[in-house]
Amino acid sequence: MPASEVDGLRSEKGEDSTYIEFVNTSGMRLNVYWIDYEKKRVLYQVLESGCSYVQQTFVTHPWLAVTDSGAVRAAYLPSSSPARAVIR
């Protein structure tokens, strides 16, 4: 999902659980946010460059990777199968 499309994102009630692995290859520290039901960002992980982590989520829950200065590097809407999100 293009980072330019994040303004209208929000979570919907989810029943289909999945996993997403966030992999930071950007060369900078990133903040991983879940977008809640009211379109608010909820910080879940500070991800150093070269690191990764696996997050349980739902297919209707969007996620953002944001720099310390607030720039959105990437936006993700999980798929029904476990997936890897490589942030460059």
PyMOL commands that set and color helices and strands:
alter all, ss='L'
color gray80, all
select helices_A, chain A and resi 3-5
alter helices_A, ss='H'
color red, helices_A
select strands_A, chain A and resi 17-24+30-35+41-47+52-58+63-67+72-76+83-87
alter strands_A, ss='S'
color yellow, strands_A
deselect
rebuild
show_as cartoon
